[in-house]
Amino acid sequence: MTIRSVVLFIHVIGVLVLFIGIAFAVLLVSGIYLARRVGAFEFAWVRLSLGLIVLMGILGGPAVAFERARFDGATTCYDRPP
């Protein structure tokens, strides 16, 4: 079994359990490794999508924290803002 096979397996597992926080990191790292391995960074769409994923992570963190703080103050479902 080669390193590429192991990384591809980890990448697929990361896709299957994407809703767990660590899975996103595994998915991102293994995806970058596979893209470098096969030379996919030559394509603009690969570089663009990687940059947008990082941008969504940077912008999404504060947005989720704000929404969570907004809902944590509500005592019942009727107190939650629309």
C-alpha positions in Angstrom: 0.0 0.0 0.0 1.4 3.3 -1.0 1.3 6.7 0.7 -1.0 7.9 -2.0 -3.5 5.1 -1.3 -3.5 5.9 2.5 -3.9 9.6 1.9 -6.8 9.0 -0.6 -8.5 6.7 2.0 -8.1 9.3 4.7 -9.5 11.9 2.3 -12.6 9.8 1.6 -13.1 9.1 5.3 -12.9 12.9 5.9 -15.6 13.5 3.3 -17.8 10.9 4.9 -17.6 12.5 8.4 -17.5 16.1 7.3 -19.7 17.3 10.0 -17.1 16.6 12.7 -14.6 19.5 13.2 -11.5 17.5 12.9 -12.7 15.9 9.7 -12.6 19.3 7.9 -8.9 19.6 8.8 -8.2 16.1 7.6 -10.1 16.7 4.4 -8.3 19.9 3.7 -4.8 18.6 4.4 -5.3 15.4 2.4 -6.9 17.3 -0.4 -3.9 19.6 -0.6 -1.5 16.7 -0.6 -3.4 14.9 -3.4 -3.6 18.1 -5.5 0.2 18.6 -5.1 0.9 14.9 -5.8 -1.0 14.9 -9.1 0.0 18.4 -10.1 -3.5 19.9 -9.9 -2.3 23.2 -8.5 -1.5 24.2 -12.1 -5.3 24.7 -12.6 -6.7 28.0 -11.5 -10.0 26.4 -10.2 -8.0 24.4 -7.7 -6.1 27.4 -6.3 -9.3 29.5 -6.3 -11.4 26.9 -4.5 -8.7 26.4 -1.9 -8.5 30.1 -1.3 -12.3 30.4 -1.0 -12.4 27.5 1.5 -9.9 29.2 3.7 -11.8 32.5 3.3 -15.1 30.9 4.3 -13.4 29.4 7.4 -12.0 32.8 8.4 -15.4 34.6 7.9 -17.5 31.8 9.1 -16.0 31.5 12.6 -17.1 34.9 13.9 -20.5 34.6 12.2 -21.2 31.3 13.9 -20.0 32.6 17.3 -22.2 35.7 16.9 -25.3 33.5 16.2 -24.5 31.1 19.0 -24.2 34.0 21.5 -27.5 35.4 20.2 -29.3 32.2 20.8 -27.6 31.4 24.2 -29.4 34.4 25.8 -32.9 33.1 24.9 -34.7 31.3 27.6 -37.4 29.7 25.5 -38.0 29.0 21.9 -40.4 32.0 21.9 -37.6 34.4 23.0 -35.4 33.5 20.1 -35.1 36.3 17.5 -36.4 35.5 13.9 
